[in-house]
Amino acid sequence: EEAMPQVWDEATVFAMPSRGEGFGLVYIEAMRKGLPVIASIHDAAPEINVEGVTGYNVDLDKPEELPERIIYLLKDRDRAAALGRQGQQRWREHFTYTAFKQRFLPLLCGFLDGKL
């Protein structure tokens, strides 16, 4: 746990393709840190990681896709940085406490107004 800040600081890309990841909070953490995300099309990752905008979602049934995407981003640091910036913006707009609150409170108030 102590080493994680340094690990995040030294990373260029966050890759965690899976067939069974749930919501994938770690993808959001990578976005918060400004890293492009490489995830999978086989789980909930596409709900978080926007293909070609914040990173890539690979098809694990096509094993060449994962190394191709990793190598591409490691070679093209400008593209990796651009995806990372867009991921950070997506984090700010959708996944911060304030963003959740802004979406949740109207729903909660509407529910409570209808029940009281």
Residue pairs with C-beta under 8 A, 6 or more apart in sequence:
8 29
8 30
8 33
8 35
11 30
11 33
11 35
12 35
12 73
12 74
12 77
12 80
13 35
13 36
13 37
13 38
13 70
13 73
13 74
13 80
14 26
14 27
14 30
14 33
14 35
14 36
14 37
14 38
14 55
15 37
15 38
15 39
15 66
15 69
15 70
16 24
16 26
16 27
16 37
16 38
16 39
17 38
17 39
17 40
17 42
17 45
17 58
17 60
17 66
18 39
18 40
18 42
18 43
18 45
19 40
19 42
19 43
19 60
20 42
20 43
21 39
21 40
21 43
21 44
21 45
22 43
22 44
23 44
23 47
23 48
24 39
24 43
24 44
24 45
24 47
24 48
24 49
27 37
27 39
27 45
27 48
27 49
28 48
28 91
28 95
30 37
30 87
31 37
31 48
31 49
31 54
31 84
31 87
31 88
31 90
31 91
31 95
32 88
32 91
32 95
33 84
33 88
34 81
34 84
34 85
34 87
34 88
35 84
35 87
36 54
36 55
36 56
36 73
36 79
36 80
36 83
36 84
36 87
37 45
37 48
37 49
37 54
37 55
37 56
37 83
37 87
38 55
38 56
38 57
38 58
38 66
38 69
38 70
38 73
39 45
39 46
39 48
39 49
39 55
39 56
39 57
39 58
40 57
40 58
40 59
40 60
41 57
41 58
41 59
41 60
42 59
42 60
45 57
46 57
48 95
49 55
49 56
49 57
49 87
50 86
50 90
51 57
53 83
53 86
53 90
54 83
54 86
54 87
54 90
55 83
55 87
56 69
58 65
58 66
58 69
59 65
60 66
72 79
73 79
73 80
73 83
74 80
92 99
93 99
